[in-house]
């Protein structure tokens, strides 16, 4: 079966499953078990789970997907770079990951499982199970850099001396790693925890200078355009205020990451 035929077949199966066809549901489950389950099992086992955990989570995730299909909350995106199979697997992985994180939290594993290479330092009291998961998604270089800067309180200049990079390179990498970490945390947190992250963002705002607070509040909360901000705040152009907003967001990211690194729980 070529790619186009597979896309058509999956679309047909999903349409039939949406109408409640039990045979289509069974065929879809069999297909996803073959195509998606191995990655989900690998993910769960690499994070302390057993094969039976993975099987249970896969079944639960499939039921969530089926409900989403029937409620028309899931639909294939023909413009996506992912194939229809990839879109289904990505959805299942996201659901399974969230279910596993909740399971870990319920089991109280957030104080267990520390590996050898700096992740003990990182457990930094830094992360609950949810936040640690976001941290572990980062590359080794990012993890070590964040530990150096936020846990060990080393400056970019000192880190540059330890790693053989320039200070400018360390600053750029640190900014990118912080940005990735916060994006991953937002992706991993369930709705019940989003308020905590927003609370930390608001606390971080208090550490910014007045001009940064003004720019971020006007842009994100009052939905002002860059042209409006430039005119209101006396910048030469929309480009100038865009650059200033980028620098302000970088400072805010640092403030929030620092709070994460020094807070017992999220």
C-alpha positions, 0 to 999 in steps of 0.5 A, spaced: 500 500 500 502 506 497 502 513 502 496 515 498 492 509 499 494 508 506 492 516 507 485 514 504 484 508 508 486 511 515 481 517 513 475 512 511 477 508 518 476 514 522 470 516 518 467 509 520 469 509 527 466 516 528 459 513 526 460 508 531 462 502 526 465 497 531 469 493 526 472 500 524 474 501 531 477 494 531 481 495 525 483 502 527 486 499 534 489 493 530 493 498 526 495 503 531 497 497 535 502 495 530 504 502 528 504 507 534 504 502 540 512 500 540 514 508 541 509 508 547 512 502 550 519 505 549 517 511 552 514 508 558 519 503 559 525 508 559 521 512 564 520 507 569 514 503 567 513 496 565 510 493 559 503 492 562 503 499 564 504 501 557 499 496 554 494 499 559 496 506 557 495 505 550 488 502 551 486 508 555 489 513 550 486 509 544 479 510 548 481 518 548 482 518 541 476 514 539 472 519 543 475 525 540 474 522 533 467 521 535 466 528 538 470 531 532 475 534 536 480 530 532 481 531 525 486 529 520 490 535 517 492 534 510 497 540 510 501 537 516 508 535 514 506 528 518 502 523 515 495 521 517 499 515 521 504 520 524 498 524 526 494 519 530 501 516 533 502 523 535 496 524 538 496 517 542 503 519 544 501 526 547 495 522 551 499 516 553 505 521 556 500 525 560 496 519 563 503 517 565 505 523 568 499 523 572 500 516 574 507 518 576 505 523 580 499 519 583 505 514 585 509 519 588 515 517 584 517 525 584 522 523 589 525 517 586 529 515 579 535 519 579 540 518 574 548 519 575 550 524 570 547 531 574 540 529 574 540 528 581 543 535 582 537 537 577 532 534 581 534 540 583 528 540 588 527 543 581 522 539 578 516 535 581 515 529 576 511 533 571 517 539 571 522 533 571 519 530 565 520 537 561 527 537 563 529 530 561 526 532 554 532 537 553 539 535 550 544 533 555 548 540 553 542 544 555 541 540 562 548 541 564 548 548 562 541 550 566 544 546 572 551 550 572 547 557 571 541 556 576 543 551 581 550 552 581 550 559 580 555 560 575 556 566 570 556 565 563 563 567 563 565 562 568 561 557 564 565 559 558 571 557 561 569 550 563 566 549 557 571 552 552 566 556 549 565 564 548 561 568 553 557 570 547 556 563 545 554 561 552 549 566 553 546 565 546 545 557 548 543 559 555 537 563 552 535 558 547 535 552 553 531 556 558 526 558 552 525 550 550 525 548 558 519 553 559 515 551 552 516 544 554 513 545 561 507 549 558 506 543 554 507 537 559 503 541 565 495 539 565 490 544 565 490 544 573 497 546 573 497 552 568 495 557 573 501 555 577 506 557 571 502 563 570 503 565 577 510 564 576 510 568 570 507 574 574 512 573 579 517 574 574 514 580 571 515 584 578 523 583 577 523 586 570 524 594 569 518 598 568 519 599 561 519 591 560 513 590 564 509 595 560 511 592 554 509 585 555 502 587 559 500 592 553 502 586 548 500 580 551 494 582 555 491 588 552 493 585 545 496 592 542 500 591 535 507 593 535 506 599 531 501 601 537 506 600 542 512 604 538 507 610 538 505 609 545 512 608 548 516 613 543 520 608 539 522 609 532 519 603 529 515 597 530 522 593 529 525 597 535 519 595 540 519 588 537 527 587 539 525 590 546 520 585 547 524 580 545 529 582 550 524 583 555 521 576 554 528 573 555 529 576 562 522 574 564 524 567 562 530 567 566 526 570 572 521 564 571 527 559 570 530 561 576 524 561 580 523 554 578 530 552 580 529 554 587 522 552 588 521 546 592 514 544 588 511 547 582 
